[in-house]
Amino acid sequence: MTRNFPMTMALVFAFPLHAANQPLVPDVAAFDRILKMYVLDDGTVRYAALKADLGPLSLFVDQIGAVSPDSHPRLFADRSSKLAYWLNAYNALVLWAMAREYPEKKDQLKTLIGRYQFFMSRKFKAGGRDLSLNDIETNAIRKQFQEPRIHFAVVCASMGCPWLSREAFEGDRLEEQLASRTRLFVNQTRNVRLNRARREVELSSIFQWYAQDFGASTEELLGFIGKYRNGDGGVLQEGKWKVRYVKYDWGINVAKPDEAKPDEAKPDEAKPDRKTAP
């Protein structure tokens, strides 16, 4: 019994140590606080203020780098929790990369080469793997989940993007959140504008770049939009419509003025490449 004591005690103490070293999912509550602190109600970002206190977001980015649904699938119970991870990862990495280089490179997305470097060349860690933002959007999100509403949840730091949500995505609320972000986007006149007299509809370029995600035809695309329109969605499914696409605004989604203070207690109401498109 005496000879076995050291081994027994080693096993006893090893278990708490092992548990303490277990990887954890990224702290979504911390990311939620960051969004509420630096994102305004109109989806614009206080980049200068975020850069001045980048530590909390850098920590969340480190957590993304260590753990993902691919590297640690048991930490993500279902499809919604996996998708929520990737949506938060994409938005956090964009925020972090843009804030780090603000204001020196605030106009980098206005050029084709700038977008290529930001979205396709630059690599980030996600679950131990080196991935570009394009890898995350195209492979980790679009191909894997085939969920068209993600296009209104991922935000590429430009004014033509959907408004950045002031709340992090959560697996158990994801259906509600995706519906809310989609409804917000398609009811903004900058993204969807109907001219009933001329039977014309102007749409965000996102619907053109990712047309295949919304259906096999223009009718299916308009039907998708109609489901989330307030009041006039049904007319989009009646007869033929001429569709025009609005030029995308690649200007940075910075708050005006940059140091505007959000109401921190107020919750959120509520691309083909977005990266290389002209």
C-alpha positions as CSV (number, residue, x, y, z in Angstrom):
1,M,0.0,0.0,0.0
2,T,2.8,2.4,0.8
3,R,4.5,1.7,-2.5
4,N,1.3,2.6,-4.4
5,F,0.7,5.8,-2.5
6,P,2.8,8.1,-4.8
7,M,1.1,6.7,-7.9
8,T,-2.3,7.1,-6.4
9,M,-1.7,10.7,-5.3
10,A,-0.3,11.5,-8.7
11,L,-3.4,10.3,-10.4
12,V,-5.6,12.2,-8.0
13,F,-3.8,15.5,-8.7
14,A,-3.5,14.8,-12.4
15,F,-7.3,14.9,-13.0
16,P,-7.9,18.5,-11.9
17,L,-4.8,19.6,-13.8
18,H,-6.1,17.8,-16.9
19,A,-9.5,19.4,-16.6
20,A,-8.0,22.8,-16.1
21,N,-6.0,22.5,-19.3
22,Q,-9.1,21.5,-21.4
23,P,-9.8,23.9,-24.3
24,L,-12.8,26.1,-23.9
25,V,-15.1,27.6,-26.5
26,P,-14.4,31.3,-27.2
27,D,-16.0,33.7,-24.7
28,V,-19.0,34.9,-26.6
29,A,-20.2,37.0,-23.7
30,A,-16.9,38.9,-23.9
31,F,-17.3,39.5,-27.6
32,D,-20.9,40.6,-27.0
33,R,-19.6,43.3,-24.6
34,I,-17.1,44.5,-27.2
35,L,-19.8,44.8,-29.8
36,K,-22.0,46.8,-27.5
37,M,-19.1,49.1,-26.6
38,Y,-17.8,49.9,-30.0
39,V,-20.6,49.4,-32.5
40,L,-23.4,52.0,-33.0
41,D,-27.0,51.3,-33.7
42,D,-26.4,52.0,-37.4
43,G,-23.8,49.2,-37.6
44,T,-20.8,51.6,-37.8
45,V,-17.8,51.1,-35.6
46,R,-15.7,53.3,-33.4
47,Y,-12.4,52.0,-34.7
48,A,-10.2,54.6,-33.1
49,A,-11.6,53.8,-29.6
50,L,-11.4,50.0,-30.3
51,K,-7.8,50.3,-31.4
52,A,-7.0,52.2,-28.2
53,D,-8.3,49.2,-26.1
54,L,-7.7,46.2,-28.4
55,G,-6.8,43.8,-25.6
56,P,-10.2,42.2,-25.0
57,L,-10.8,41.7,-28.7
58,S,-7.2,40.3,-29.1
59,L,-8.0,37.8,-26.4
60,F,-11.1,36.7,-28.2
61,V,-9.2,36.3,-31.4
62,D,-6.6,34.2,-29.6
63,Q,-9.5,31.9,-28.4
64,I,-10.7,31.6,-31.9
65,G,-7.2,30.6,-33.0
66,A,-7.1,27.8,-30.4
67,V,-10.5,26.3,-30.8
68,S,-13.0,25.7,-33.6
69,P,-15.8,23.2,-34.5
70,D,-13.3,21.5,-36.7
71,S,-10.5,21.2,-34.1
72,H,-12.8,20.4,-31.1
73,P,-16.2,19.2,-32.4
74,R,-17.3,17.9,-29.0
75,L,-17.4,21.5,-27.7
76,F,-20.1,22.4,-30.2
77,A,-23.2,20.6,-29.5
78,D,-25.2,21.2,-32.7
79,R,-25.3,22.8,-36.1
80,S,-26.4,26.2,-34.7
81,S,-23.6,26.5,-32.2
82,K,-21.1,25.6,-35.0
83,L,-22.5,28.2,-37.3
84,A,-22.6,30.8,-34.6
85,Y,-18.9,30.2,-33.9
86,W,-18.0,30.9,-37.5
87,L,-20.1,34.0,-37.8
88,N,-18.6,35.4,-34.7
89,A,-15.1,34.4,-35.8
90,Y,-15.5,36.1,-39.2
91,N,-16.8,39.4,-37.7
92,A,-14.3,39.4,-34.8
93,L,-11.3,38.9,-37.2
94,V,-12.5,41.6,-39.5
95,L,-12.9,44.0,-36.6
96,W,-9.6,43.2,-35.1
97,A,-7.6,43.4,-38.4
98,M,-9.3,46.7,-39.4
99,A,-8.9,48.3,-36.0
100,R,-5.2,47.3,-35.8
101,E,-4.4,49.2,-39.0
102,Y,-6.8,52.1,-38.4
103,P,-6.6,54.8,-39.6
104,E,-3.5,54.2,-41.8
105,K,-5.3,51.6,-43.9
106,K,-8.9,52.7,-43.5
107,D,-9.3,52.9,-47.3
108,Q,-7.7,49.5,-48.2
109,L,-11.0,47.9,-49.3
110,K,-11.5,50.6,-52.0
111,T,-9.0,48.9,-54.4
112,L,-9.1,45.4,-55.9
113,I,-5.6,44.6,-54.7
114,G,-6.5,45.9,-51.2
115,R,-9.5,43.6,-51.0
116,Y,-7.5,40.7,-52.3
117,Q,-4.8,41.2,-49.6
118,F,-7.3,41.7,-46.8
119,F,-9.8,38.9,-47.6
120,M,-7.7,36.3,-49.5
121,S,-4.0,36.7,-48.8
122,R,-4.0,37.4,-45.1
123,K,-4.2,34.4,-42.8
124,F,-5.7,34.1,-39.4
125,K,-5.7,31.2,-36.9
126,A,-8.9,29.3,-36.3
127,G,-8.8,26.1,-34.4
128,G,-5.0,25.9,-35.1
129,R,-5.4,26.3,-38.8
130,D,-4.3,29.2,-41.0
131,L,-7.4,30.4,-42.8
132,S,-8.2,33.5,-44.8
133,L,-11.4,35.4,-44.4
134,N,-12.4,34.0,-47.8
135,D,-11.7,30.5,-46.5
136,I,-14.0,31.1,-43.5
137,E,-16.8,32.6,-45.5
138,T,-16.7,30.3,-48.5
139,N,-15.7,26.9,-47.0
140,A,-16.4,27.0,-43.3
141,I,-19.7,28.9,-43.6
142,R,-21.3,28.8,-47.1
143,K,-20.4,25.4,-48.3
144,Q,-20.9,23.7,-45.0
145,F,-24.2,25.2,-43.9
146,Q,-25.9,26.4,-47.1
147,E,-27.8,29.1,-45.2
148,P,-28.4,32.2,-47.4
149,R,-29.2,34.4,-44.4
150,I,-25.5,34.4,-43.3
151,H,-25.0,37.1,-46.0
152,F,-26.8,39.5,-43.6
153,A,-24.8,38.4,-40.6
154,V,-21.1,38.5,-41.8
155,V,-19.8,42.0,-42.1
156,C,-16.8,42.9,-44.2
157,A,-16.1,46.4,-42.7
158,S,-17.6,48.3,-45.6
159,M,-20.6,50.6,-45.9
160,G,-22.1,48.3,-48.5
161,C,-22.2,45.5,-46.0
162,P,-25.1,44.7,-43.8
163,W,-25.1,46.6,-40.6
164,L,-22.9,45.0,-38.0
165,S,-25.0,43.6,-35.1
166,R,-24.4,44.9,-31.6
167,E,-24.8,41.4,-30.2
168,A,-22.8,38.3,-30.7
169,F,-24.4,35.2,-32.3
170,E,-25.5,32.4,-30.0
171,G,-26.4,28.9,-31.0
172,D,-29.6,28.8,-29.0
173,R,-30.8,32.1,-30.5
174,L,-29.4,31.8,-34.0
175,E,-32.6,31.2,-35.9
176,E,-34.1,34.4,-34.3
177,Q,-31.0,36.4,-34.9
178,L,-30.6,35.4,-38.6
179,A,-34.2,36.2,-39.3
180,S,-33.8,39.6,-37.6
181,R,-30.6,40.5,-39.6
182,T,-32.3,39.4,-42.8
183,R,-35.4,41.4,-42.2
184,L,-33.4,44.5,-41.3
185,F,-31.3,44.2,-44.5
186,V,-34.1,43.7,-47.0
187,N,-36.2,46.5,-45.6
188,Q,-33.6,49.1,-46.0
189,T,-34.0,51.1,-49.1
190,R,-30.3,51.1,-49.8
191,N,-30.5,47.3,-50.3
192,V,-34.0,46.8,-51.8
193,R,-36.0,49.4,-53.6
194,L,-39.2,48.8,-55.5
195,N,-40.7,50.8,-58.3
196,R,-44.1,49.3,-58.8
197,A,-45.1,51.5,-61.7
198,R,-42.1,50.4,-63.8
199,R,-41.9,46.9,-62.4
200,E,-38.3,47.4,-61.4
201,V,-36.4,46.5,-58.2
202,E,-33.0,47.7,-57.3
203,L,-31.0,45.3,-55.1
204,S,-27.7,45.3,-53.2
205,S,-24.8,43.7,-55.2
206,I,-24.7,41.0,-52.6
207,F,-27.8,39.4,-54.2
208,Q,-25.9,39.4,-57.5
209,W,-22.6,38.0,-56.3
210,Y,-24.2,35.2,-54.3
211,A,-27.3,34.7,-56.5
212,Q,-26.9,30.9,-56.4
213,D,-27.3,30.9,-52.6
214,F,-30.8,32.4,-52.9
215,G,-32.2,30.1,-55.5
216,A,-31.9,28.9,-59.1
217,S,-33.7,31.9,-60.7
218,T,-34.5,35.5,-60.3
219,E,-38.0,34.5,-59.2
220,E,-36.7,32.4,-56.4
221,L,-34.4,35.3,-55.3
222,L,-37.3,37.7,-55.2
223,G,-39.4,35.2,-53.4
224,F,-36.7,34.9,-50.7
225,I,-36.6,38.7,-50.3
226,G,-40.4,38.9,-50.3
227,K,-40.6,36.5,-47.3
228,Y,-38.8,39.1,-45.1
229,R,-40.2,42.3,-46.5
230,N,-42.6,44.3,-44.3
231,G,-46.0,44.7,-46.1
232,D,-45.1,44.5,-49.8
233,G,-43.2,41.2,-50.0
234,G,-46.1,39.5,-51.9
235,V,-45.8,41.8,-54.9
236,L,-42.3,40.6,-55.6
237,Q,-43.8,37.2,-56.4
238,E,-46.4,38.6,-58.8
239,G,-45.5,38.8,-62.5
240,K,-42.1,39.7,-63.9
241,W,-39.7,42.3,-62.4
242,K,-36.7,43.9,-64.0
243,V,-33.8,43.7,-61.6
244,R,-30.9,46.2,-61.3
245,Y,-28.0,46.0,-58.9
246,V,-26.7,48.9,-56.9
247,K,-23.0,49.7,-57.0
248,Y,-21.3,48.5,-53.8
249,D,-19.9,51.0,-51.4
250,W,-16.4,49.8,-50.2
251,G,-15.9,52.8,-47.9
252,I,-15.0,51.7,-44.3
253,N,-18.0,51.4,-41.9
254,V,-16.6,53.8,-39.5
255,A,-18.7,55.8,-37.1
256,K,-19.2,59.5,-37.9
257,P,-17.7,61.1,-36.0
258,D,-15.4,58.1,-35.1
259,E,-15.6,58.8,-31.3
260,A,-19.4,58.9,-31.1
261,K,-20.5,57.1,-27.9
262,P,-23.1,54.4,-28.2
263,D,-25.8,53.6,-25.7
264,E,-23.9,50.8,-24.1
265,A,-27.0,49.4,-22.3
266,K,-29.2,49.2,-25.4
267,P,-29.4,45.8,-27.0
268,D,-29.5,45.2,-30.7
269,E,-32.8,45.5,-32.4
270,A,-33.7,44.3,-34.4
271,K,-19.8,39.4,-51.5
272,P,-18.3,36.7,-55.1
273,D,-16.6,37.5,-53.6
274,R,-17.4,40.5,-51.5
275,K,-13.6,40.7,-51.4
276,T,-12.6,40.7,-55.0
277,A,-15.7,42.1,-56.7
278,P,-15.1,45.4,-58.6
